[in-house]
Amino acid sequence: MNALIIRIPFSSICSLRNAYRPLLIRYTILSILDSRDFSCILAGHKSLGFRVSYNFSRTLLKMPHTTSNILCGREASKDIQKELQEEVKLLKEKNPDFEPVLAIVQVGAREDSNVYIRMKKKVAAEVGVTTKHVQLLRSLSESEILAEVQKLNEDSKIHGIIVQLPLDTDKPVDAKRITNAVSPSKDVDGICDENAGRLSHGELEGYFIACTPLGCLELIKRSGVTIKGSNAVVIGRSKIVGLPMALLLLWHHATVTICHSRTKDLKSVVKEADIIVAAVGQAQMVKKDWVKPGAVVIDCGINSIKDETKKSGYRLVGDVHYEEVKDAASWITPVPGGVGPMTVIMLVKNTVSAAKQALQKSLSQ
């Protein structure tokens, strides 16, 4: 077997990969030495062609499975799912009683919530995480819902708790009070005040970070862009996505601008970004002329627009005009199939982490 070692700038990977895609799929990238350049070995194997594998020697991150410049969340989430499956399997072999459990609290029976819950159950089961669906009546009062959450907090067999939003109730209920009632050590959604406060202080280990921003960060890393020193613009300031996303990028040494509905000349601000995260809830707001060529674009939006070509009469789009922007961006997430699957797998990953923490605590006693 012959091998050829080639050294090229890391910044050239994306353009080279797209220009020579039919050729590059036959090569093996064995290791990336640093964030700016890498050595790859192109190894032939008789008439079978070349096998593809890759490993970041510093970060141990896999590059995304992509078509052109698409950051496919479905494929990236599958990679993480396989890693979690193996991790849970090994933990169960060493500790037969180890069983990660995620409690999903649902008030009412909204169909959109039912769809999301089924997705979470499916992925959790594939990883080896048990789910407990706690479905509460719409008629329950706030105090009654809080009492149910407290029961889960006190149950040592429950490792993670998520409150499915929005709450579907007959009576006025403060959703923030309900989510804040979840114990921080079981808040695998990462949205209670204590966990959010830790992120604001730059603590990135030992607790839980909101799942959507965490999934977005993983996709940004997998794009290969250097976050440190980059100009990042986050469009949206929600406590679940926009604000924690901005903080994550800040603590990874990006220069971050948070934009919102009152930002003046939003287009000009976004145009300066190397990394764009759109989480504003406005269909196809970000157009091609908003995006600097080569920017990485992460679209968190899920919006329904009319489409007579579809049987349902509508289709889902993001906050970014995908068909326009994909030609300008170096990497872009699709909708659907981008951020959504990453949010779910990060929830499951957080649950596995919570179960491991509980296991370590029990073994040390």
VENGI-V414983 format. One record per pair of residues at least 6 apart in sequence whose ideal C-beta (glycine too) atoms are under 7 Angstrom apart, sorted by the first residue. I is the first residue (numbers start at 0). J is the second residue. Records with the same first field share a line. If there is no record, write none. Layout:
BEGIN
I: J ; J
END
This chain:
BEGIN
0: 42 ; 43 ; 44
1: 43
2: 40 ; 41 ; 42
3: 41
4: 38 ; 40
5: 39 ; 41
6: 36 ; 38
7: 36
8: 35 ; 36
9: 34 ; 35 ; 36 ; 37 ; 223
12: 223
13: 68 ; 329
16: 23
17: 67 ; 68
24: 51
25: 48 ; 49
26: 39 ; 41 ; 49 ; 51
27: 40 ; 41 ; 42 ; 49 ; 50 ; 51 ; 52
28: 39 ; 53
29: 39 ; 40
30: 37 ; 38 ; 54 ; 56
31: 37 ; 55 ; 56
32: 38 ; 56
33: 57
34: 225
41: 49
42: 49
43: 49
44: 50
53: 61 ; 62
60: 220 ; 221
61: 78 ; 221
62: 221 ; 223
63: 70 ; 71 ; 74 ; 75 ; 221
64: 71 ; 74
65: 71
68: 325 ; 328 ; 329 ; 330 ; 331
69: 331 ; 333
70: 218 ; 221 ; 222 ; 330 ; 331 ; 332 ; 337
71: 336
72: 218 ; 332 ; 336 ; 337 ; 338 ; 339 ; 340 ; 341
73: 336 ; 340
75: 217 ; 218 ; 221 ; 341
76: 340 ; 341 ; 344
79: 344 ; 348
80: 122 ; 125 ; 126 ; 344
83: 126 ; 347 ; 348 ; 351
84: 126 ; 127
86: 351
87: 99 ; 126 ; 127 ; 351
88: 127
90: 97
91: 97 ; 127
94: 358
97: 358
98: 129
99: 128 ; 129 ; 158 ; 350 ; 351 ; 354
100: 129 ; 131 ; 156 ; 157 ; 158
101: 123 ; 128 ; 130 ; 159 ; 161 ; 187 ; 350
102: 131 ; 133 ; 151 ; 157 ; 159 ; 160
103: 116 ; 119 ; 130 ; 132 ; 133 ; 161 ; 163
104: 133 ; 135 ; 147 ; 148 ; 160 ; 161 ; 162 ; 163
105: 112 ; 116 ; 132 ; 133 ; 134 ; 135 ; 163
106: 135 ; 137 ; 139 ; 144 ; 166 ; 167 ; 168
107: 137 ; 166 ; 167 ; 168
108: 167
109: 167
112: 163
115: 163
116: 132 ; 163
118: 343
119: 130 ; 343 ; 346
120: 130
122: 343 ; 344 ; 347
123: 130 ; 347
126: 347
128: 347 ; 350 ; 351
131: 157
133: 147
135: 144 ; 147
137: 167 ; 168 ; 169
138: 169
140: 170
141: 172 ; 173 ; 176
144: 172 ; 177
145: 177 ; 180
148: 177 ; 180 ; 181
149: 180
151: 157 ; 160
152: 181 ; 182 ; 185
157: 185
158: 185 ; 350 ; 353 ; 354 ; 357
159: 185 ; 187 ; 349 ; 350 ; 353
160: 181 ; 185 ; 186 ; 187
161: 187 ; 188 ; 346
162: 177 ; 178 ; 181
164: 174
165: 174
166: 172 ; 174 ; 177
178: 190 ; 191
179: 191 ; 192
181: 191
183: 191 ; 193 ; 194 ; 206
184: 353
185: 353
186: 194 ; 207
187: 207 ; 346 ; 349 ; 350 ; 353
188: 209 ; 210 ; 346
189: 207 ; 208 ; 209 ; 210 ; 349
190: 209 ; 238 ; 239
194: 206 ; 207
195: 238 ; 243
197: 206
198: 208 ; 243 ; 246
199: 246
201: 250
203: 250
207: 349
208: 243 ; 247
209: 239 ; 243
210: 342 ; 345 ; 346 ; 349
211: 239 ; 240 ; 299 ; 338 ; 342
212: 240 ; 243 ; 244 ; 247
213: 345
214: 338 ; 341 ; 342 ; 345
215: 244 ; 276 ; 297 ; 299 ; 338
216: 247
217: 341
218: 297 ; 332 ; 341
219: 226 ; 274 ; 295 ; 297
222: 295 ; 330
224: 273 ; 274 ; 295
226: 248 ; 251 ; 252 ; 253
227: 251 ; 252
228: 252
229: 253 ; 273 ; 274
230: 254 ; 271 ; 272 ; 273
231: 248 ; 253 ; 254 ; 255 ; 272 ; 273 ; 274
232: 256 ; 258 ; 268 ; 269 ; 272 ; 275
233: 241 ; 244 ; 245 ; 255 ; 257 ; 258 ; 276 ; 278
234: 258 ; 269 ; 276 ; 277 ; 278 ; 279 ; 318
235: 241 ; 259 ; 278 ; 279
236: 242 ; 257 ; 259
237: 278
240: 278 ; 299
241: 257 ; 278
244: 276 ; 278
245: 255 ; 257
248: 255
249: 255
253: 274
256: 268
258: 265 ; 268
262: 268
266: 289
269: 275 ; 285 ; 289
270: 289 ; 291
271: 291
272: 291 ; 294
273: 294 ; 295
274: 294 ; 295
275: 285 ; 290 ; 294 ; 296 ; 297
276: 297 ; 299
277: 285 ; 298 ; 299 ; 300 ; 317 ; 318 ; 319
278: 299 ; 300 ; 318
279: 300 ; 318
280: 300 ; 302 ; 318
281: 318
282: 302 ; 304 ; 316
283: 316 ; 319 ; 320
284: 318
285: 318 ; 319 ; 320 ; 324
286: 320 ; 323
287: 320 ; 323 ; 324 ; 326 ; 327
290: 296 ; 324 ; 327 ; 328
292: 327
293: 329
294: 328 ; 329
295: 328 ; 329 ; 330
296: 319 ; 324 ; 328 ; 331
297: 332 ; 338
298: 317 ; 318 ; 319 ; 332 ; 334 ; 337 ; 338
299: 318 ; 338
300: 317 ; 318 ; 334
301: 315 ; 317 ; 334
302: 315 ; 316 ; 317
303: 313 ; 315
304: 313 ; 314 ; 316
305: 312 ; 313
306: 312 ; 313 ; 314
315: 334 ; 335
316: 334
317: 334
321: 331 ; 333 ; 334
324: 331
325: 331
332: 338
END
